[in-house]
Every structure is written in structure tokens, then in C-alpha cells.
């Protein structure tokens, strides 16, 4: 009887253990994008221009702040299904002492580095989008006219497999056009041009 009871107990334990199936990992799904915005301005541009950066913040809203040093940087983590990026708006400083006989170097380089992470916090794709939006030598007498109503924007969205251009309402017209140079960092599938 003792052996029969032990055999039945062993059989019951074996039957209970058979229901467990091995854990099957779920497919990777993008959950967040960490983006680092960076703007480099020439010294002359910093001296004569008011530059305002508008950027998509971590909560998905557009915020803005003056760009007073170069490089200006901002890092945000945002939900992977949201558009992200930044825009620049230029104007002449009211306090600028512009020498009409001097030639001013006006240059802006913009970049966005990004890292797309899945639900396991593993990197799915990363890369860098970079371009020069302003590059000119302007005589002092023409600086105010050159900087009047100039703006630029860099906006992207993860489409599930690659980074693509996006449109964001910055609250003003941001429309300097220019292609991007895609600089892969690791496994970057992005190939499109920015806006």
C-alpha cells in the first residue's frame, strides 16, 4: 500500500508539472525614442541674431527657449509613436552693434541623434540625422534683411521599421529645405531625407 501511495503521489506531481510550457518571448515592439537635439551656431551668428529653439519635449508638447550658447543641446525620451524634432527661428538682436563694413559668417548646423528602444529596453535602431541649414557670408549692411523671417525644422517619426520625415506644427512657418546626411550608428535602417 505504501508503494502504491508513493506511486500515485509521483504520478500526480508529474501530471501537474506537465502543464508548464516554456516562456516564449514576445516580439520586439518599439516603445520609446531617446532623441538628442543639437545646434551649432557660428560666433558671428550668436553676436547678431536672436535664435529661438522650438522642440518636442518628453510629454509630446512643443516648448521653446532662446539659444544663447553654441552648441545648444536638449535630450528627450518620447513615446515611439510620436513625432519628435526641433525648429529654429531667427531674427536680428535689437541690441546688435552691426558693422556695415564687416563681413559676417552666418552658419548653423543641426543634428538629431536617436535611439529606438523596445519593451525590454533593448536598442532596435540608432542613428544620426545632420545638416547645415545656413551657410553664408553676409556684409553687415545686409544682415538684418538676411535674417528676417528665417526658420528651419527637423522632424521625424519612427514608422515601425525606419525613421521617416514628419510634420509638426511649430506655431510659425518653418520651411528651410535641405537634405540630411544619414550617419548610421548601429543597425540604422533609416534612409529617407528630412524636411
C-alpha positions, 0 to 999 in steps of 0.5 A: 500500500505504501508503494502504491501511495508513493506511486500515485503521489509521483504520478500526480506531481508529474501530471501537474508539472506537465502543464508548464510550457516554456516562456516564449518571448514576445516580439520586439515592439518599439516603445520609446525614442531617446532623441538628442537635439543639437545646434551649432551656431557660428560666433558671428551668428550668436553676436547678431541674431536672436535664435529661438529653439522650438522642440518636442519635449518628453510629454509630446508638447512643443516648448521653446527657449532662446539659444544663447550658447553654441552648441545648444543641446536638449535630450528627450525620451518620447513615446515611439509613436510620436513625432519628435524634432526641433525648429529654429527661428531667427531674427536680428538682436535689437541690441546688435552693434552691426558693422556695415563694413564687416563681413559676417559668417552666418552658419548653423548646423543641426543634428538629431541623434536617436535611439529606438528602444523596445519593451525590454529596453533593448536598442532596435535602431540608432542613428544620426540625422545632420545638416547645415541649414545656413551657410553664408557670408553676409556684409553687415549692411545686409544682415538684418534683411538676411535674417528676417523671417528665417526658420528651419525644422527637423522632424521625424517619426519612427514608422515601425521599421525606419525613421521617416520625415514628419510634420509638426506644427511649430506655431510659425512657418518653418520651411528651410529645405535641405537634405540630411546626411544619414550617419548610421550608428548601429543597425540604422535602417533609416534612409529617407531625407528630412524636411 
